[in-house]
Structures are given as C-alpha cells and as structure tokens.
Amino acid sequence: MKVALVNPPKTHQVWAGVPDIFNGKDIYLFPPMGIMYLSAAVKKWAPQHKVVLFDAQPFNWTAEQTAEAVAEEKPDFVGISAQTHDVYDVKKVLEGLRKRLPNAHIMLGGALCWSFPEIAIGYPEVNSVLKGDGEYALPEWLAALEKKAGYGDVKGIYWKDESGKVIENEIRHISQEMDDLPFPDRDSLPREHYYTPGMKAAKTTTMITSRGCPYRCNFCNTYKRYSIRSAKSIVDEMEFCQKEYGIEEIHFIDDLFNRTAERVIEVANEILKRGIKMKWGIKATCRESTREMLELAKKAGMVKIHYGVETGTDEGLKALNKSLTVKEIKDVFHMTHEVGIRTVAYMMIGLPHEKTPEDIIRSARFIKDEVDPDYVVYALLSPYPDTRLFTEGAEKGLYDKDCWINYMKNPVKDYDLPTAWTEHMSKEKLVELFKFVHRDFYFSPKKVFRTIQSITTYEELKRIVRGGLSLIKMEGLKGQAIRRL
C-alpha cells in the first residue's frame, strides 16, 4: 500500500494561550515529530509499504490545498495528525480527501483522538482512529488491512466494521520501550523548512526523549503515563544527527527533561564520554535542578534551559499544584546564571487567583526583577479540556461544561470556546495586560542590553530580530483576537 501521513494546516486554530504573532512560523516551526516517528516505524516494521509525508504548515496550505496535494499521490491509506485546537482544519482536510479519495482508508491520530476518540471515529470520512502512541499500532493495523482480518487484535484502535458499527479495541498505553523505537524520519521532509527560536547555531533540530509527565499541574492535560529513553539512546540520536546532517544544536522538546537531576547527569556524562561537541537546551522543572546537574550539563554543551514557572507568587504556585515556592524558583534561576546557562521562564497570566490587574503586574515584575530570566514566554491561561481547571471553570459557570464536546462534534469558525479565565477580568482586559507585561520585560534597557550582548552568531541575530518584530506586531492585537489564532 501507499501510505500518506499528514500534518494538517492550522489556519483556524483555536486560541491556545499564545497568539499567532508569537506562535506562527515567523517565530518557530518545529518538525512534525508525530508523523516522522510513524514514518520511521512503518519503514522499519512494515517496509513493503511506501510512505509519503505531507506537512501543510511550511507552505501555508489551506485545507483544500492540503487535500489536493495528498490526493495527487493516490495513497491507499491516509493518516492525519489531529490536535484538539486544530479540529476545524482537520475536518476540512477530511472532507477534501474523502471527496478526492473515496476508497482510501483514512485514520486520525493525535491529541484529538486521545481526548475525544468516540467523536473522532464518528466523523463520516474516518475509517479508524488511533488512541495513544502509534509506532507499534500503525504497522500492525496496516497488516490487518492487507489481510482483511485481525482488526480486533490491534491495540489502541477504534474502527468501523462493514455495517458501520464502531468497535473499540483494547487501549495501548504509552510505550515503555522507547529505546526500541527508530529515530524519526528526518529524510522525508526538507530540514530547511524548520527552525527554533533563541538558538545560536545555523543547523538545528528538535528531539524527544520522553513522553508524558509525572506531575499533576491542574492546568495541563499532558499524558500522565511517563516513559523515558536511556542516556545511550539519546546520545546515539544526537551523534547520528551530527554525523548524518551536520546538526550543531538540538532543542529537546520533551514536556519534562529533568524528571530527576540524575537523568540529566547521565546524558551529560555520555556526551562527554564520546567527545561530542554540540549545543543543546531542555525544558525543565526547578524542583529537580541542582548545581551538579547544571555544571556538568554546561560542560557537555547545554546553552539554554526553559523552566516552567507559571506565576510569581506562592499563592499561585500552590493553586496550580506546582509544589514549588518563589524562593526555590529564584534560587534556581540565579544558580543557572552563575553556571553560565541562559534561562527562559514560561509564565501564565489571567490565573484564577489573579483578581486584579495589579495582581498580574506584581507577579510579572517579580519575575522580571527578582528571578531575572534571559527570556520570558508569556501565555494567557487557556482552560484546556481534560484539566482540573477546566472543570472548576465549568462549575463556576464561566462556560458550558460540554462546550468542547459540542465543538468537536460540529467544528465551525469562531465557535465561542473558553480561551481565557474571565471570572475576574474580561478577555479584552487580559489581552491588554498580555501586551503590557511583554513591553515591560523586553523593552527594559537592562534586557535589551543583555540580549544584544549575548549575540554571538548571525543566525541568532536573525532569530532575535524575528522576535523583536513580533513584539512590535503585538501592539495591534485586539481583545477579540483571543477567540482564535
């Protein structure tokens, strides 16, 4: 069979906390790791199938253009990566594909299918749905389709039999054997289309070394079942990227890299043992960061660390179930600076405990002046489905508890979804505060001077200029823009 794997457009993506000014491809565009891992798995375990990858986002394709490009390949099987916030575009791609490929088998996977599998399989264009990881499931499902038998044996699949009845197979949990997975297929999409903000080197890429998250922050709907790769597997892929593609810097996009300090130490020691010279950065929690970890990671090439901070008050940290104090956060940032690693603070505004503009500004000023990160990434709190905060908001009457379900069933433009916490302040007011905290941080003389002083490569300069232009564009952002990107 010819297999097409598709990363759809996000032209009508629902607001996800950060406006398109900061979330669009002018700022960053990561490789679509989901379909790249699936492609590698099919090539390894079902090599009789020809795999073709499509990513609509570098080209700004519409749903119709995406469907047309895929249909030109005449695939027998189409797998589409479906994210919850992109469902309008996904649905339009489905309609375009079914019109052009009436006999193709179409499968959906991704976060949409984890949260709403029963709705996804109900779309008339869809033959099957993959709930959870697909590296093992997809080759098995292709084999079942070829044999026209054994459909019920493939874990993690929702499918329709010949009568149209939906059958739910046994769930497939996140793989605990991540070292057995092949490296993602980086050869089937042009590497020059993808880039990451704040990186110094010219040739960069992203990597994933874990899945899920063991913590229980009440604003997050990340899979809770946590699995990791070994230090050897991680550094094997780093070495492969360097030798095969000349990669000079890697950004690890795991939700959490330092589940323990020891994990980072093991990776750093493996890099040093092999003598690999490469820059890298991670997303981390302050609670598991130690001086030993930072010093060894710096020695092994770490240049940047993204910390999930979220808020600058102990009250807020407790409300979010972060199990941290502002003193601990401040100490870790200062320690990271002393070691010589750049820092990024992820922050949210418009949290339930922030009842006035002054509450938001006070928290932001603490982060700017006391924690003193090199960069900060602000987002408005967006109540995601499948989170405790979403449930709390529905109980308070801020929105209908079934709003996401209703939208999934009938995705239309400008559907009124909860894109901010409006218990105390309006969306329009929160957008104005969103703009203010950015100006207050990035346009301060201290931050401007530090940023200019830190530039060491032309590529880094280009990325910083892109970010500066986005800050300028932000001033035109209106309150109604938070309904969708």
HELIX and SHEET records of a PDB file:
HELIX    1   1 ASP A   20  ASN A   23  1                                   4    
HELIX    2   2 MET A   33  TRP A   45  1                                  13    
HELIX    3   3 GLN A   57  PHE A   59  5                                   3    
HELIX    4   4 ALA A   63  ALA A   71  1                                   9    
HELIX    5   5 THR A   84  ASP A   86  5                                   3    
HELIX    6   6 VAL A   87  ARG A  100  1                                  14    
HELIX    7   7 ALA A  111  SER A  115  1                                   5    
HELIX    8   8 PRO A  117  GLY A  122  1                                   6    
HELIX    9   9 ALA A  137  LYS A  147  1                                  11    
HELIX   10  10 TYR A  151  ASP A  153  5                                   3    
HELIX   11  11 MET A  178  ASP A  180  5                                   3    
HELIX   12  12 ARG A  191  HIS A  193  5                                   3    
HELIX   13  13 ALA A  231  TYR A  245  1                                  15    
HELIX   14  14 ALA A  261  ARG A  274  1                                  14    
HELIX   15  15 CYS A  286  GLU A  288  5                                   3    
HELIX   16  16 ARG A  291  LYS A  299  1                                   9    
HELIX   17  17 ASP A  314  ALA A  319  1                                   6    
HELIX   18  18 VAL A  326  VAL A  339  1                                  14    
HELIX   19  19 PRO A  357  PHE A  366  1                                  10    
HELIX   20  20 ILE A  367  VAL A  371  3                                   5    
HELIX   21  21 ARG A  388  GLU A  395  1                                   8    
HELIX   22  22 CYS A  403  LYS A  409  1                                   7    
HELIX   23  23 LYS A  427  TYR A  442  1                                  16    
HELIX   24  24 PRO A  445  SER A  454  1                                  10    
HELIX   25  25 TYR A  458  MET A  474  1                                  17    
HELIX   26  26 GLY A  479  ARG A  483  5                                   5    
SHEET    1   A 7 LYS A  50  ASP A  55  0                                        
SHEET    2   A 7 LYS A   2  ASN A   7  1                                        
SHEET    3   A 7 PHE A  77  SER A  81  1                                        
SHEET    4   A 7 HIS A 105  GLY A 109  1                                        
SHEET    5   A 7 SER A 128  LEU A 130  1                                        
SHEET    6   A 7 ILE A 157  LYS A 160 -1                                        
SHEET    7   A 7 VAL A 166  GLU A 168 -1                                        
SHEET    1   B 6 THR A 204  MET A 207  0                                        
SHEET    2   B 6 GLU A 249  PHE A 252  1                                        
SHEET    3   B 6 LYS A 279  ALA A 284  1                                        
SHEET    4   B 6 MET A 302  GLU A 310  1                                        
SHEET    5   B 6 ARG A 342  ILE A 349  1                                        
SHEET    6   B 6 TYR A 375  LEU A 380  1                                        
SHEET    1   C 2 SER A 210  ARG A 211  0                                        
SHEET    2   C 2 SER A 227  ILE A 228 -1                                        
END                                                                             
